[in-house]
Amino acid sequence: MSRSRLAAGKLVFSRKSRLCAQTHSRVGSEEQLPNATEFIADLARSVGFLSRLPVPDRFFRGHNGTISRAVRAFPVAGLIIAIVPALVLLLLQSGDPLLVSLIALALLTLVTGALHEDGLADTADGLGGGRDKDHALLIMKDSRIGAYGAVALVLSFGLRASALSALFRDDAVTAALAVLAVAAVSRAILVAHWRALPSARENGVAAGAGFPEDGARNIALFSGAAIALVLLVPVLGLPKVLLSLILAALAGFGFTRFVRQKLGGHTGDTIGATQQLSEIAMLATLALAA
């Protein structure tokens, strides 16, 4: 997750944060959302924040642009975002596994606007090429992609496509359910990363979006795990699903510790990178254990 990209349109977290803030400035005095529960409102804002899917403007009326509480809905938002790619896997189940998997990942990237991939690339460039914290943060602000970022993106798509195609080869339904479950879990883990670290930049995009509440983080983690268990246990069994959840969590935890040592806090980029790393870890575990 990252800052705005001008020419290429590489937008990370700031896209919907700006929309919320602009809407608040126009209608800040209006009443809160009519005819909607708080969670539905948080879910709508989360979908708008994490993707390019259209969200009715009424969900942003009277909202101050922060998502400190709304992050509790990130796993469910991830589930919604992954519906179309999951359907593609089901509809094209007679196709070549690797090709269909790449199509599904391409659609997922299109829906999110390469939100998390952008963060992964910037984080790889910054942490890989930065001499110290300040230099790393400076590199991460550069809109150009470097060698570390390019390699990270190739590995991300390659590993995810390989894992997904392995699941797809065995059973298209399992692959589709895995896409949904992983989308939910990885967005829960990014909330944990966000909450565990202070902001590395006082004026960063993630800082402007607010700081996740403890309760919201706990709900996100619980709901992400619950979604994965409900979707995957019937087709893969409890031990394999638990193993994938543990390794996804370890990937997120290990990366969070690494970022703490290198940067002293999170950025929008590291939040996006957390999502990618946990998604890779969970998909790979499911594929190897299936």
C-alpha positions in Angstrom: 0.0 0.0 0.0 1.4 3.3 -1.0 1.1 6.9 -2.1 -0.5 8.2 -5.2 1.1 7.5 -8.5 0.6 10.3 -11.1 1.1 9.1 -14.6 0.7 5.3 -14.1 -2.2 5.6 -11.7 -0.5 3.4 -9.1 -2.8 4.2 -6.3 -2.5 2.6 -2.9 -4.6 3.4 0.2 -4.7 7.1 -0.6 -7.3 6.7 -3.3 -10.4 6.1 -1.2 -8.9 8.1 1.7 -9.0 11.2 -0.4 -12.5 10.4 -1.5 -13.7 10.1 2.0 -12.0 13.3 3.0 -13.4 15.2 0.0 -16.9 13.8 0.6 -16.7 14.8 4.3 -15.7 18.3 3.4 -18.8 18.6 1.2 -21.3 17.0 3.5 -19.6 16.9 6.9 -22.7 18.4 8.6 -25.1 15.8 7.3 -26.4 13.0 9.5 -24.8 9.5 9.5 -25.9 6.9 7.1 -29.6 6.3 7.0 -31.0 2.8 6.8 -27.6 1.1 7.2 -26.0 -0.8 10.1 -22.6 0.4 11.3 -21.0 -2.8 10.0 -22.5 -2.5 6.6 -21.3 1.0 6.4 -17.8 -0.1 7.4 -17.9 -2.9 4.9 -18.9 -0.5 2.1 -16.1 1.9 3.0 -13.7 -1.0 3.2 -14.6 -2.3 -0.3 -14.3 1.2 -1.6 -11.0 1.7 0.2 -9.4 -1.6 -1.0 -10.7 -1.8 -4.5 -12.0 0.1 -7.6 -15.4 -1.4 -7.1 -18.1 1.4 -7.1 -19.6 2.2 -3.7 -22.6 4.5 -3.3 -21.7 8.0 -2.1 -24.1 7.8 0.8 -21.7 5.5 2.7 -19.2 8.3 2.9 -21.6 11.1 4.0 -20.6 12.5 7.4 -17.5 10.4 7.4 -14.1 11.9 8.4 -12.0 9.8 6.1 -10.4 7.6 8.7 -10.9 3.8 8.8 -9.8 3.0 12.3 -13.0 1.0 13.0 -13.8 0.1 9.4 -10.8 -2.2 9.1 -12.8 -4.8 11.1 -14.6 -5.4 7.8 -11.5 -5.9 5.7 -11.7 -9.7 5.6 -15.3 -9.6 4.3 -14.4 -6.9 1.9 -11.6 -9.2 0.6 -14.1 -11.9 0.2 -16.3 -9.6 -2.0 -13.3 -8.4 -4.0 -12.3 -12.0 -4.8 -15.8 -13.2 -6.0 -15.2 -12.4 -9.7 -11.8 -14.2 -9.9 -13.3 -17.2 -8.0 -16.1 -17.4 -10.5 -13.7 -17.3 -13.4 -11.9 -20.3 -12.0 -15.2 -22.2 -11.9 -16.3 -21.1 -15.3 -13.0 -22.0 -17.0 -12.4 -25.2 -15.1 -11.8 -27.1 -18.4 -9.0 -24.7 -19.4 -5.3 -24.9 -18.8 -4.6 -24.6 -15.0 -1.7 -22.1 -15.2 -3.4 -19.9 -17.8 -6.7 -19.8 -15.9 -4.9 -19.1 -12.7 -3.1 -16.1 -14.3 -6.4 -14.8 -15.6 -7.9 -15.0 -12.2 -4.9 -13.2 -10.6 -5.0 -10.5 -13.4 -8.7 -9.9 -12.6 -8.0 -9.6 -8.9 -5.2 -7.1 -9.6 -7.5 -5.2 -11.9 -10.3 -5.0 -9.2 -7.8 -3.7 -6.6 -6.0 -1.4 -8.9 -2.7 -3.3 -8.1 -3.2 -1.9 -4.6 -1.1 -4.4 -2.7 1.3 -5.3 -5.6 2.4 -1.6 -5.7 3.2 -1.7 -2.0 5.2 -4.9 -2.4 7.3 -3.5 -5.2 8.0 -0.3 -3.4 8.8 -2.1 -0.1 11.2 -4.4 -1.9 13.0 -1.5 -3.6 13.2 0.4 -0.3 14.3 -2.4 2.0 16.5 -3.9 -0.6 18.3 -0.8 -1.8 18.0 1.5 1.2 21.2 2.2 3.2 19.2 3.3 6.3 15.7 4.2 7.3 15.6 7.6 5.7 17.1 6.3 2.4 14.7 3.4 2.3 11.7 5.7 2.8 13.0 8.0 0.1 13.3 5.1 -2.3 9.8 4.0 -1.4 8.5 7.4 -2.4 10.0 7.2 -5.8 7.3 6.3 -8.4 9.8 4.4 -10.5 10.2 0.6 -10.0 13.6 -0.8 -9.4 15.2 -4.2 -9.7 14.1 -5.4 -6.3 10.6 -4.3 -7.0 10.5 -6.0 -10.4 11.8 -9.2 -9.0 9.3 -9.1 -6.1 6.4 -8.7 -8.5 7.6 -11.5 -10.7 8.0 -13.8 -7.7 4.6 -12.8 -6.3 2.7 -13.5 -9.5 4.8 -16.6 -10.2 4.4 -18.2 -6.8 0.7 -17.4 -6.5 -0.1 -18.6 -10.1 1.8 -21.8 -9.5 0.1 -22.5 -6.2 -3.3 -21.7 -7.6 -2.8 -23.8 -10.7 -1.8 -26.8 -8.5 -5.0 -26.4 -6.6 -7.0 -25.9 -9.8 -5.5 -29.0 -11.4 -6.9 -31.1 -8.5 -10.2 -29.4 -8.2 -11.5 -26.1 -9.6 -14.0 -25.7 -6.7 -11.2 -26.0 -4.1 -9.1 -23.4 -6.0 -12.1 -21.0 -6.1 -12.7 -21.4 -2.4 -9.0 -20.9 -1.7 -9.0 -17.6 -3.6 -11.9 -16.4 -1.5 -10.4 -17.6 1.8 -6.9 -16.2 1.1 -8.3 -12.8 0.1 -10.0 -12.6 3.5 -7.2 -13.9 5.6 -4.5 -11.8 4.0 -6.5 -8.6 4.6 -6.9 -9.6 8.2 -3.2 -10.0 8.6 -2.5 -6.6 7.0 -4.6 -5.1 9.7 -2.5 -6.8 12.4 0.7 -5.4 10.8 -0.9 -1.9 10.6 -1.9 -2.1 14.3 1.4 -3.5 15.5 3.6 -0.7 14.3 3.6 3.1 14.6 3.7 5.1 11.4 7.1 5.5 9.9 6.0 8.8 8.3 4.0 11.4 10.2 2.4 12.6 7.0 2.1 9.2 5.3 -1.0 7.9 3.6 -1.5 5.1 6.2 -1.1 7.7 9.0 -3.7 9.9 7.4 -6.2 6.9 7.2 -6.1 6.5 10.9 -4.8 3.8 13.3 -6.8 0.5 13.6 -8.6 0.1 16.9 -7.7 -3.0 19.0 -11.3 -4.3 18.8 -11.4 -3.8 15.1 -8.1 -5.7 14.7 -9.4 -8.6 16.8 -12.7 -8.8 14.8 -10.7 -8.7 11.5 -8.4 -11.6 12.7 -11.3 -13.7 14.0 -13.5 -13.2 10.9 -10.6 -13.8 8.5 -9.8 -17.1 10.2 -13.5 -18.1 10.5 -14.1 -17.4 6.8 -11.1 -19.7 5.9 -12.3 -22.5 8.1 -15.8 -22.4 6.8 -14.8 -22.3 3.2 -11.8 -24.7 3.2 -12.3 -27.3 5.9 -15.0 -29.1 4.0 -12.8 -29.6 1.0 -9.3 -29.8 2.5 -9.7 -30.8 6.1 -9.0 -29.0 9.3 -5.2 -29.9 9.7 -4.3 -28.5 6.3 -6.3 -25.3 6.7 -4.9 -24.7 10.2 -1.4 -25.2 8.9 -2.0 -22.7 6.1 -3.4 -20.1 8.6 -0.4 -20.6 10.9 2.1 -20.1 8.1 0.3 -17.1 6.7 0.3 -15.6 10.2 4.0 -16.4 10.7 4.8 -14.7 7.4 2.9 -11.6 8.5 4.5 -11.6 11.9 8.0 -12.2 10.6 7.7 -9.4 8.1 6.4 -7.1 10.8 9.4 -7.7 13.0 11.7 -7.1 10.0 10.0 -3.9 9.1 10.2 -2.8 12.8 14.0 -3.3 12.7 14.5 -1.6 9.4 12.0 1.3 9.4 10.7 1.5 13.0 7.2 1.6 11.7 4.7 0.8 9.0 4.0 2.7 5.7 1.2 2.2 3.2 3.7 0.2 1.2 4.6 -2.2 4.0 0.9 -2.8 4.7 0.4 -3.8 1.1 3.5 -6.0 1.1 2.1 -7.8 4.2 -1.0 -8.7 2.3 1.0 -10.1 -0.6 3.4 -12.1 1.6 0.6 -13.7 3.7 -1.3 -14.5 0.5 1.7 -16.2 -1.0 2.4 -18.1 2.2 -1.2 -19.4 2.5 -1.7 -20.3 -1.1 1.7 -22.1 -1.3 0.9 -24.0 1.9 -2.5 -25.1 0.6 -1.1 -26.2 -2.7 1.7 -28.2 -1.1 -0.5 -29.8 1.5 -3.4 -30.5 -0.8 
